[in-house]
Amino acid sequence: MVTRINGFSGMDIDSMVKSMMAAKRVPLDKLNQDKQILQWTRESYREMNSKLYDFGTNKLTLKYGLSSALNAQKAVLSGNTTALKAEATANATGQEMAVKVTKLATRTTYETAGLGQGIPATTSLAALDGVDLGSMRGLDMEEYLKKGFDISINGETFKDKDGKSLFNGMTSISTLVATINSSAKANAIASYDEITGKLTIASKTGGKDGAVVMGSPASSNTVLGLFTTKKVVETNPLTDATLSTTLTQLTNQLNNSALTDDEVQDITFSINGKSFTFKGSDNISNVLTKINEDNTAKVAATFENGVLKLTGIVENPGNPEGAVKLSGNSYGFMKLFNEMKSNPADDNSITKKFDGVNAEVEINGEPIKDVTSNTFTINGIQLTLLEVTKANEPVIIKTQTDSAKAVESIKSFVEDYNNLILALNSKIDEAKYRDFRPLTDAQKAEMKEADVKTWTEKAQSGLLKNDDIIKSVLSEMRSIISNKLGPLSTLGITTGNYMSNGKLVINEEKLSKAINENPQLALDLFQGPASAPKEGIFDKMAEKITGAIEKISERAGTNRYSMDLTSTFKEESVMGKKLKLYNSRISVMTTMLNNTETRYYKQFSAMETAMNKLQSQSNSLFSTDN
């Protein structure tokens, strides 16, 4: 490192080097300014991208493009009005209808017996299986999680590519439900009720033809088996074990080991909330005695023919269901007894099946066929059946024209359109101050904060002046409007004068009257006729805006699927690549300038050293002469 010094010669070396470097830094300052302009321009593009996306997607497609936005039809009900809801669509035929409902549609449904209250949807399947993962040792947990809980719905088995179940002990109830609902093959809707603890599987297809075929038995090792209260828990038969066999002996038999009682870790688990801890020295007889003598456990434990069996005591006031609810390290305990038995139980004891039925509806005296859902559309009226109608009291439905909603939607569209073209025009017409380049740090240091702000505002002005992408999309939107000026004028919508740059003007009274007289005109104009739905103003504008967004994304690297003003720019865009080039050139030039500055200081240091030496020699000569 070069030592930068001042002084022996009386010269201000720092000032001299700074002065010499000033001219050499001009190209670097220009590069940094060009880079700053590029960054500002990208941010301006992102702002325009946000406005275009908001108008094209959030407004034209998701708001005004909905059929309900311009629907001027209204269903009016009389009679047994609580039996159904009716909503007129834009295609309502105006036919008066008298509706009688004698039966509601249902879905084919499987419902488990339930677990009762107190089990939230965040509960893991391990907890339903009577296992506390937090109390398990590493190897036991790893082994337990290999155990999957099977379920098959309409041929969908929910297994991965290796044939393993997607559901294991760590799966939560909410994840289980979401996975079932996202499966197109299963074609079923799963739901969980935290009040009853019931899991319900219903066909997505309503009515009598909706199928829910459960292909797996409802045993303790299946999903369905987890959602019912266990009243008996027993293990598979264990050979060569008697009441005098200790847990240490069972452990050694299981692991083919030779551990002593002291080397066997205690096993702790709970039965109906009562915690038990057993040591390796405890024999099976001790285990049965501890469980049976504890009234709080509310179970009877037996060991016969090598089978450990826990049976809930129904007579116990604290256990009216006769439940056997395990928790803690029950998996490790049951594993010593050759694991919990998983033979299929009686499906009817675990699940109930309810066959779907079609709705029975009569309209104007005519039975309606194949009504598989309680929501359906007829004569352009969407009906939602809520209850059976009272005898001889049908629901009378009449259709009226109500322009209020359509008028408000069109007014809102015009306002959003005018705001957008105002914003776009302000960018391409913005004044550009070519003499105001971005300030360097040195320049900012010499200016007041207010002056820096004013200067920067001018430097940022006009970055998108006459931009080709913005001018093009503006021209395309105006062209769409110009081509429809005739029917727009009929609706009371016109363009302003030349100076308004395409702004739309509404005569609200004329608009309301036109919609009342011919509601289909506004629908066909803005949303497109039924024969050509993409020919409406909304879809055409949305298409042009999408094209502009894609061009901006290719140039500036903006996110074409978001209006977020903080979204990250994509590097592989025209401006992104240019920014990389600027960074590379700035890095190289900065290194060169640092090397040059270091060389200058070295040269001045050498000069100082030489002058100091010359001074010393001169002083020595004068001293000798004296």
Legacy VTK file of the C-alpha trace (Angstrom):
# vtk DataFile Version 3.0
C-alpha trace
ASCII
DATASET POLYDATA
POINTS 626 float
0.000 0.000 0.000
1.324 3.389 -0.973
1.771 5.880 1.851
0.190 9.176 0.824
2.174 12.038 2.277
2.219 15.786 2.152
4.836 17.935 3.075
8.522 17.731 2.930
8.543 19.794 -0.227
5.769 22.056 0.988
3.483 20.938 -1.841
-0.223 19.940 -1.361
0.067 16.545 -3.036
-3.557 15.495 -2.354
-4.871 18.585 -4.141
-2.473 18.040 -7.025
-3.453 14.367 -7.457
-7.164 15.235 -7.153
-6.747 17.891 -9.833
-4.900 15.471 -12.117
-7.544 12.757 -11.610
-10.532 15.058 -12.169
-10.204 15.025 -15.933
-9.594 11.285 -16.001
-12.808 10.648 -13.984
-15.045 12.393 -16.510
-15.630 9.227 -18.638
-16.429 7.233 -15.468
-18.865 9.896 -14.275
-20.572 9.776 -17.677
-20.864 5.982 -17.474
-22.420 6.192 -14.015
-24.838 8.858 -15.248
-25.823 6.703 -18.232
-26.329 3.758 -15.894
-28.527 5.888 -13.606
-30.642 7.035 -16.555
-31.066 3.403 -17.602
-32.205 2.446 -14.093
-34.652 5.351 -13.927
-36.028 4.406 -17.335
-36.600 0.807 -16.209
-38.462 2.063 -13.156
-40.620 4.264 -15.406
-41.389 1.237 -17.561
-42.309 -0.730 -14.422
-44.711 2.049 -13.423
-46.366 1.908 -16.845
-46.388 -1.902 -16.720
-48.238 -1.702 -13.400
-50.897 0.648 -14.763
-51.385 -1.413 -17.915
-51.635 -4.693 -15.979
-54.113 -3.202 -13.518
-56.357 -1.944 -16.304
-55.995 -4.948 -18.628
-56.296 -7.743 -16.073
-57.867 -6.414 -12.875
-60.333 -4.128 -14.625
-61.099 -5.311 -18.171
-60.879 -9.063 -17.517
-61.688 -9.651 -13.857
-64.162 -6.824 -13.321
-65.843 -5.487 -16.439
-65.410 -8.706 -18.420
-67.684 -10.665 -16.097
-71.153 -11.248 -17.504
-72.679 -9.887 -14.305
-70.960 -6.493 -14.765
-73.252 -5.407 -17.623
-76.259 -7.503 -16.733
-79.336 -5.294 -16.900
-81.746 -8.124 -16.097
-83.204 -8.575 -12.620
-85.186 -11.498 -11.214
-88.131 -10.546 -8.974
-89.556 -13.247 -6.690
-92.963 -13.601 -5.063
-94.760 -16.408 -3.248
-92.650 -18.936 -1.345
-89.531 -16.732 -1.631
-87.484 -18.580 1.045
-87.403 -21.768 -1.035
-84.886 -20.544 -3.586
-82.720 -17.714 -4.837
-82.940 -16.484 -8.410
-80.464 -14.344 -10.304
-81.128 -13.204 -13.839
-78.195 -13.557 -16.220
-77.609 -11.355 -19.231
-79.264 -14.085 -21.337
-82.563 -14.069 -19.432
-85.433 -14.719 -21.858
-88.061 -12.825 -19.843
-90.212 -15.945 -19.397
-92.283 -15.885 -16.208
-91.827 -19.075 -14.173
-93.707 -20.770 -11.344
-91.279 -23.076 -9.539
-92.169 -25.962 -7.197
-89.438 -27.869 -5.329
-90.299 -31.283 -3.867
-86.777 -32.592 -3.235
-83.287 -31.079 -3.008
-80.301 -32.640 -4.750
-77.649 -34.321 -2.629
-74.198 -35.743 -3.329
-73.050 -39.283 -2.743
-71.145 -38.998 0.542
-69.008 -41.059 2.887
-68.858 -39.850 6.473
-66.669 -41.245 9.258
-68.004 -41.937 12.733
-66.035 -38.989 14.093
-63.652 -38.205 16.919
-65.627 -35.567 18.819
-64.618 -31.988 19.574
-61.166 -30.725 20.490
-59.204 -31.873 17.457
-58.298 -28.927 15.187
-57.529 -29.302 11.480
-53.839 -28.652 12.203
-53.612 -31.985 14.063
-51.210 -34.525 12.548
-52.300 -37.984 11.451
-49.763 -39.383 13.935
-51.728 -37.778 16.760
-54.930 -39.387 15.432
-53.040 -42.673 15.375
-52.185 -42.276 19.065
-48.534 -41.324 18.524
-46.689 -38.243 19.782
-43.848 -37.680 17.319
-42.080 -35.372 19.768
-41.628 -38.178 22.287
-40.144 -40.634 19.796
-36.466 -41.448 19.349
-34.858 -40.814 15.971
-34.894 -44.406 14.677
-38.423 -45.038 15.917
-39.659 -41.853 14.243
-37.913 -42.694 10.984
-39.456 -46.156 11.026
-42.897 -44.848 11.961
-42.946 -42.237 9.213
-42.397 -44.975 6.643
-45.845 -46.157 7.611
-48.372 -44.592 5.288
-52.108 -44.183 5.724
-53.929 -45.370 2.634
-57.088 -44.129 1.008
-58.536 -44.822 -2.438
-61.233 -42.612 -3.950
-62.655 -43.373 -7.387
-59.449 -45.185 -8.327
-57.077 -42.469 -7.063
-54.758 -44.111 -4.506
-52.752 -41.003 -3.518
-49.347 -42.627 -3.827
-46.022 -41.284 -5.093
-44.005 -42.678 -7.981
-42.457 -45.276 -5.655
-45.851 -46.527 -4.534
-45.683 -44.905 -1.085
-48.706 -43.194 0.398
-48.728 -39.409 0.245
-50.048 -39.358 3.810
-47.899 -40.254 6.818
-47.710 -39.307 10.471
-46.507 -35.769 9.770
-49.397 -34.978 7.409
-51.937 -32.626 8.970
-55.684 -33.022 8.571
-55.836 -29.767 6.579
-53.113 -31.015 4.193
-54.962 -34.313 3.766
-58.174 -32.465 2.847
-56.395 -30.088 0.451
-54.602 -32.966 -1.319
-57.838 -34.875 -1.883
-59.632 -31.774 -3.142
-56.859 -30.964 -5.624
-57.033 -34.382 -7.284
-58.937 -34.330 -10.572
-58.976 -38.135 -10.738
-60.581 -38.543 -7.313
-63.372 -36.138 -8.360
-64.326 -35.692 -4.710
-64.650 -32.979 -2.105
-63.174 -33.694 1.320
-64.095 -31.699 4.401
-63.345 -31.929 8.110
-65.665 -30.741 10.872
-63.839 -29.655 14.037
-67.126 -29.795 15.974
-67.766 -33.512 15.397
-64.318 -34.681 14.316
-65.843 -36.198 11.170
-64.105 -36.546 7.820
-66.515 -36.363 4.887
-65.801 -37.418 1.306
-68.447 -36.280 -1.201
-68.666 -36.596 -4.959
-68.023 -33.416 -6.920
-70.794 -34.591 -9.230
-74.158 -34.091 -7.592
-77.269 -36.214 -7.868
-77.785 -39.950 -8.160
-75.047 -40.419 -10.758
-72.304 -38.896 -8.603
-69.955 -41.681 -7.541
-67.678 -42.076 -4.545
-66.017 -45.473 -4.640
-63.797 -46.054 -1.598
-61.304 -48.725 -2.576
-59.443 -49.236 0.691
-60.812 -50.914 3.829
-61.533 -48.735 6.825
-58.905 -50.273 9.082
-56.621 -48.642 11.651
-53.913 -48.261 9.005
-56.100 -46.304 6.623
-57.126 -42.672 6.571
-60.757 -43.531 7.283
-59.771 -45.602 10.288
-58.076 -42.611 11.887
-61.305 -40.602 12.031
-63.274 -42.829 14.349
-63.066 -43.460 18.076
-61.241 -46.724 18.795
-62.995 -48.867 21.396
-60.619 -51.806 21.151
-56.900 -51.768 20.448
-55.067 -55.050 20.093
-51.730 -56.253 18.778
-50.806 -59.000 16.368
-50.099 -62.367 18.052
-46.692 -62.526 19.746
-45.002 -65.937 19.893
-42.960 -67.275 22.819
-44.205 -64.668 25.294
-45.893 -65.238 28.652
-47.081 -63.034 31.479
-43.621 -63.323 33.058
-41.823 -62.050 29.919
-40.159 -58.683 30.614
-40.020 -55.684 28.323
-36.236 -56.145 28.163
-36.759 -59.643 26.782
-39.290 -58.293 24.261
-36.802 -55.581 23.244
-34.010 -58.130 22.726
-36.355 -60.396 20.782
-37.404 -57.483 18.555
-33.908 -56.098 17.926
-31.962 -59.364 18.149
-29.906 -57.806 20.950
-28.632 -58.754 24.427
-29.406 -55.691 26.528
-29.741 -55.710 30.312
-32.657 -54.161 32.199
-30.591 -51.068 32.967
-29.680 -50.606 29.296
-33.276 -50.615 28.092
-34.783 -47.127 27.904
-38.038 -46.487 29.753
-41.168 -46.311 27.600
-43.760 -43.632 28.366
-47.161 -43.335 26.744
-50.712 -42.366 27.679
-54.079 -44.085 27.631
-57.054 -41.724 27.704
-54.825 -39.010 29.098
-53.283 -41.147 31.875
-49.508 -41.427 31.535
-47.737 -44.727 32.139
-43.986 -45.379 32.306
-42.646 -48.905 32.070
-39.069 -50.064 32.701
-37.271 -52.899 31.026
-37.597 -54.990 34.176
-41.411 -54.780 34.106
-42.988 -57.986 32.893
-46.256 -58.263 30.989
-48.133 -59.112 34.166
-46.840 -55.890 35.786
-47.994 -53.923 32.724
-51.514 -55.339 32.906
-51.756 -54.712 36.646
-50.652 -51.053 36.392
-53.143 -50.339 33.630
-56.075 -52.206 35.138
-55.619 -50.808 38.654
-55.654 -47.217 37.424
-59.251 -46.087 37.182
-58.348 -42.933 35.261
-57.183 -44.953 32.267
-60.745 -46.267 31.804
-59.617 -49.413 29.923
-59.274 -53.107 30.602
-55.954 -54.674 29.581
-55.572 -58.411 28.821
-52.873 -60.664 27.358
-54.110 -63.914 25.865
-52.643 -66.157 23.183
-49.823 -63.651 22.659
-52.218 -60.750 22.019
-52.183 -57.564 24.103
-55.680 -56.090 24.121
-56.947 -52.755 25.476
-60.737 -52.423 25.713
-62.538 -49.212 26.662
-64.803 -49.531 29.684
-68.173 -48.219 28.564
-69.711 -48.276 32.038
-67.103 -45.852 33.336
-68.754 -42.403 33.771
-65.593 -40.735 32.525
-65.578 -42.766 29.321
-69.171 -43.038 28.031
-68.011 -43.974 24.502
-65.689 -46.695 25.742
-62.839 -44.968 23.902
-59.208 -46.055 23.815
-57.163 -42.951 23.002
-53.405 -43.450 22.903
-50.668 -40.829 22.826
-46.969 -40.421 23.640
-44.656 -43.227 22.523
-47.485 -45.711 22.040
-45.867 -46.791 18.768
-42.693 -47.938 20.564
-44.739 -49.778 23.195
-47.009 -51.550 20.709
-44.010 -52.451 18.569
-42.687 -54.606 21.438
-45.952 -56.574 21.250
-45.694 -57.153 17.489
-47.449 -53.878 16.519
-51.089 -52.838 16.475
-53.431 -55.132 14.604
-54.729 -53.625 11.372
-57.268 -56.116 10.089
-60.118 -54.382 8.242
-62.943 -53.410 10.526
-66.585 -53.407 9.567
-66.920 -50.491 7.141
-70.349 -49.666 8.538
-68.914 -49.159 12.021
-66.424 -46.582 10.749
-68.103 -44.920 7.795
-71.618 -44.291 6.599
-72.547 -43.900 2.959
-75.315 -41.615 1.787
-76.375 -42.054 -1.841
-76.895 -38.894 -3.838
-80.292 -38.020 -5.260
-81.457 -35.660 -7.986
-83.520 -32.605 -7.173
-87.179 -32.782 -8.049
-88.319 -29.498 -9.566
-91.414 -28.521 -11.500
-91.552 -25.264 -13.539
-94.815 -24.057 -15.017
-96.255 -27.528 -14.402
-93.449 -29.288 -16.290
-91.030 -31.621 -14.389
-87.395 -30.681 -15.040
-85.241 -33.670 -15.871
-81.796 -34.601 -14.501
-81.372 -31.806 -11.974
-78.206 -33.078 -10.260
-77.313 -29.825 -8.502
-79.236 -27.380 -6.360
-77.852 -24.612 -8.551
-78.749 -24.609 -12.235
-79.742 -22.158 -14.956
-82.933 -22.222 -17.022
-84.440 -19.513 -19.248
-81.384 -17.408 -18.392
-82.232 -17.438 -14.657
-79.772 -19.043 -12.254
-81.776 -20.878 -9.603
-80.364 -21.947 -6.228
-82.694 -24.345 -4.440
-82.767 -23.821 -0.669
-85.745 -25.810 0.608
-88.842 -27.690 -0.437
-91.672 -25.315 -1.378
-94.857 -25.265 0.634
-97.859 -27.088 -0.730
-99.651 -25.126 -3.456
-97.314 -22.164 -2.966
-94.755 -22.054 -5.770
-92.111 -19.388 -6.248
-93.114 -16.932 -8.969
-90.171 -15.464 -10.917
-90.489 -12.475 -13.218
-87.739 -10.677 -15.105
-87.332 -6.899 -15.123
-84.843 -4.608 -16.808
-82.697 -2.657 -14.343
-80.018 -0.524 -15.955
-78.420 0.783 -12.727
-75.691 -1.848 -12.408
-74.754 -1.781 -16.093
-74.646 2.040 -16.080
-72.344 2.067 -13.050
-70.036 -0.526 -14.646
-69.769 1.455 -17.891
-69.189 4.722 -16.008
-66.466 3.049 -13.977
-64.866 1.626 -17.131
-64.818 5.044 -18.802
-63.243 6.597 -15.721
-60.541 3.913 -15.560
-59.920 4.202 -19.319
-59.592 7.980 -19.137
-57.199 7.741 -16.178
-55.029 5.248 -18.054
-54.716 7.257 -21.261
-54.026 10.364 -19.176
-51.150 8.556 -17.429
-49.756 7.182 -20.699
-50.024 10.522 -22.482
-48.320 12.304 -19.597
-45.303 10.012 -20.046
-44.872 10.342 -23.790
-45.523 14.118 -23.677
-43.358 14.793 -20.615
-40.721 17.528 -21.080
-37.154 16.280 -21.469
-34.297 18.417 -20.064
-31.195 17.185 -21.859
-28.908 19.579 -19.986
-29.881 18.040 -16.642
-27.819 14.867 -16.276
-27.854 12.800 -13.044
-25.696 14.434 -10.379
-22.465 12.843 -9.208
-21.763 12.468 -5.494
-19.248 15.307 -5.716
-21.797 17.581 -7.350
-24.450 16.741 -4.738
-22.006 17.592 -1.953
-21.678 21.128 -3.294
-25.447 21.758 -3.623
-28.322 22.390 -1.247
-30.752 19.507 -0.681
-33.663 21.398 -2.267
-31.544 22.154 -5.350
-30.533 18.497 -5.622
-34.197 17.460 -5.513
-35.209 19.976 -8.193
-32.288 18.980 -10.424
-33.061 15.247 -10.041
-36.714 15.779 -10.928
-35.687 17.462 -14.171
-33.131 14.724 -14.876
-35.850 12.074 -14.473
-38.349 13.936 -16.642
-39.033 12.775 -20.189
-37.349 9.373 -19.950
-40.238 7.801 -21.906
-40.966 10.799 -24.124
-42.351 9.580 -27.477
-41.768 5.969 -26.385
-42.740 3.635 -29.219
-44.420 0.962 -27.046
-46.633 3.412 -25.173
-47.507 5.371 -28.309
-48.431 2.119 -30.056
-50.772 0.833 -27.319
-52.410 4.255 -27.049
-53.014 4.283 -30.793
-54.439 0.740 -30.702
-56.872 1.536 -27.874
-58.039 4.703 -29.626
-58.533 2.729 -32.819
-60.752 0.210 -31.004
-62.887 3.084 -29.716
-62.947 4.847 -33.103
-64.206 1.699 -34.849
-67.150 1.538 -32.441
-68.104 5.214 -32.314
-71.491 4.559 -33.906
-72.909 2.153 -31.302
-71.027 4.010 -28.548
-72.791 7.201 -29.544
-76.127 5.365 -29.330
-75.233 4.610 -25.711
-74.379 8.255 -25.061
-70.598 7.757 -25.137
-68.477 10.078 -27.292
-64.868 11.235 -27.528
-63.872 14.693 -26.390
-62.214 17.342 -28.527
-58.780 16.934 -30.122
-56.982 18.350 -27.097
-58.447 15.673 -24.800
-56.280 12.990 -26.470
-59.036 10.396 -26.801
-60.827 10.926 -23.492
-64.355 9.477 -23.397
-67.405 11.498 -22.330
-70.701 9.990 -21.073
-74.250 11.296 -21.270
-75.566 9.259 -18.315
-79.239 9.947 -19.032
-78.882 8.761 -22.619
-76.878 5.716 -21.485
-79.512 4.645 -18.952
-82.321 5.066 -21.459
-80.483 3.099 -24.155
-79.801 0.168 -21.811
-83.394 0.066 -20.625
-84.591 -0.028 -24.229
-81.980 -2.494 -25.518
-79.765 -4.068 -22.820
-78.221 -6.447 -25.359
-76.580 -3.542 -27.226
-74.192 -2.742 -24.368
-73.422 -6.430 -23.828
-72.598 -7.080 -27.475
-70.562 -3.883 -27.770
-68.392 -4.249 -24.682
-68.321 -8.009 -24.013
-68.976 -9.264 -27.537
-71.997 -11.106 -28.959
-72.527 -14.791 -28.119
-71.377 -15.753 -31.619
-68.092 -13.798 -31.286
-67.318 -13.173 -27.598
-63.761 -11.993 -28.317
-64.986 -9.124 -30.488
-66.083 -6.934 -27.596
-64.249 -3.737 -26.672
-63.063 -5.194 -23.360
-61.419 -8.288 -24.865
-59.871 -6.365 -27.755
-58.350 -3.788 -25.423
-57.127 -6.487 -23.035
-55.394 -8.225 -25.952
-53.600 -5.038 -27.068
-52.558 -4.243 -23.502
-51.194 -7.764 -23.013
-49.075 -7.266 -26.136
-47.711 -3.969 -24.798
-46.888 -5.564 -21.437
-44.965 -8.343 -23.197
-42.941 -5.784 -25.174
-42.153 -3.796 -22.026
-41.105 -7.020 -20.280
-38.773 -7.972 -23.125
-37.192 -4.528 -23.108
-37.077 -3.645 -19.405
-37.383 -7.041 -17.688
-40.602 -6.147 -15.824
-42.976 -8.788 -14.463
-45.738 -9.260 -17.016
-47.952 -11.030 -14.469
-47.924 -8.473 -11.685
-48.528 -4.796 -10.975
-46.098 -4.851 -8.030
-43.852 -1.756 -8.168
-41.160 -3.555 -6.138
-40.942 -6.699 -8.274
-37.453 -7.737 -9.360
-36.343 -6.966 -12.895
-35.369 -9.900 -15.097
-31.717 -9.749 -16.036
-32.183 -11.398 -19.428
-33.904 -8.413 -21.020
-32.553 -5.780 -23.378
-32.047 -3.239 -20.610
-30.888 -5.895 -18.163
-28.085 -6.929 -20.498
-27.186 -3.298 -21.091
-26.998 -2.714 -17.329
-24.624 -5.684 -16.997
-22.415 -4.108 -19.657
-22.406 -0.779 -17.810
-21.445 -2.511 -14.561
-18.615 -4.346 -16.287
-17.237 -1.181 -17.930
-17.560 0.795 -14.683
-15.699 -1.917 -12.782
-12.834 -1.987 -15.311
-12.597 1.805 -15.482
-12.699 2.135 -11.675
-9.777 -0.297 -11.379
-7.792 1.635 -13.993
-8.419 4.970 -12.243
-7.416 3.510 -8.866
-4.203 2.203 -10.399
-3.502 5.585 -11.996
-4.134 7.425 -8.723
-1.837 5.003 -6.886
0.865 5.554 -9.516
0.626 9.336 -9.079
1.062 9.024 -5.325
4.023 6.691 -5.823
5.643 9.210 -8.145
5.118 12.079 -5.719
6.417 9.897 -2.889
9.553 9.123 -4.865
9.980 12.826 -5.636
9.580 13.711 -1.947
12.158 11.093 -1.024
14.632 12.400 -3.626
14.108 16.025 -2.578
14.559 15.070 1.084
17.809 13.293 0.228
19.025 16.262 -1.826
18.190 18.586 1.057
20.143 16.395 3.468
23.178 16.332 1.189
23.037 20.087 0.745
22.852 20.644 4.480
25.803 18.297 4.969
27.959 20.183 2.433
27.199 23.516 4.046
28.088 22.092 7.439
31.507 20.870 6.125
32.332 24.273 4.645
31.781 25.887 7.976
LINES 1 627
626 0 1 2 3 4 5 6 7 8 9 10 11 12 13 14 15 16 17 18 19 20 21 22 23 24 25 26 27 28 29 30 31 32 33 34 35 36 37 38 39 40 41 42 43 44 45 46 47 48 49 50 51 52 53 54 55 56 57 58 59 60 61 62 63 64 65 66 67 68 69 70 71 72 73 74 75 76 77 78 79 80 81 82 83 84 85 86 87 88 89 90 91 92 93 94 95 96 97 98 99 100 101 102 103 104 105 106 107 108 109 110 111 112 113 114 115 116 117 118 119 120 121 122 123 124 125 126 127 128 129 130 131 132 133 134 135 136 137 138 139 140 141 142 143 144 145 146 147 148 149 150 151 152 153 154 155 156 157 158 159 160 161 162 163 164 165 166 167 168 169 170 171 172 173 174 175 176 177 178 179 180 181 182 183 184 185 186 187 188 189 190 191 192 193 194 195 196 197 198 199 200 201 202 203 204 205 206 207 208 209 210 211 212 213 214 215 216 217 218 219 220 221 222 223 224 225 226 227 228 229 230 231 232 233 234 235 236 237 238 239 240 241 242 243 244 245 246 247 248 249 250 251 252 253 254 255 256 257 258 259 260 261 262 263 264 265 266 267 268 269 270 271 272 273 274 275 276 277 278 279 280 281 282 283 284 285 286 287 288 289 290 291 292 293 294 295 296 297 298 299 300 301 302 303 304 305 306 307 308 309 310 311 312 313 314 315 316 317 318 319 320 321 322 323 324 325 326 327 328 329 330 331 332 333 334 335 336 337 338 339 340 341 342 343 344 345 346 347 348 349 350 351 352 353 354 355 356 357 358 359 360 361 362 363 364 365 366 367 368 369 370 371 372 373 374 375 376 377 378 379 380 381 382 383 384 385 386 387 388 389 390 391 392 393 394 395 396 397 398 399 400 401 402 403 404 405 406 407 408 409 410 411 412 413 414 415 416 417 418 419 420 421 422 423 424 425 426 427 428 429 430 431 432 433 434 435 436 437 438 439 440 441 442 443 444 445 446 447 448 449 450 451 452 453 454 455 456 457 458 459 460 461 462 463 464 465 466 467 468 469 470 471 472 473 474 475 476 477 478 479 480 481 482 483 484 485 486 487 488 489 490 491 492 493 494 495 496 497 498 499 500 501 502 503 504 505 506 507 508 509 510 511 512 513 514 515 516 517 518 519 520 521 522 523 524 525 526 527 528 529 530 531 532 533 534 535 536 537 538 539 540 541 542 543 544 545 546 547 548 549 550 551 552 553 554 555 556 557 558 559 560 561 562 563 564 565 566 567 568 569 570 571 572 573 574 575 576 577 578 579 580 581 582 583 584 585 586 587 588 589 590 591 592 593 594 595 596 597 598 599 600 601 602 603 604 605 606 607 608 609 610 611 612 613 614 615 616 617 618 619 620 621 622 623 624 625
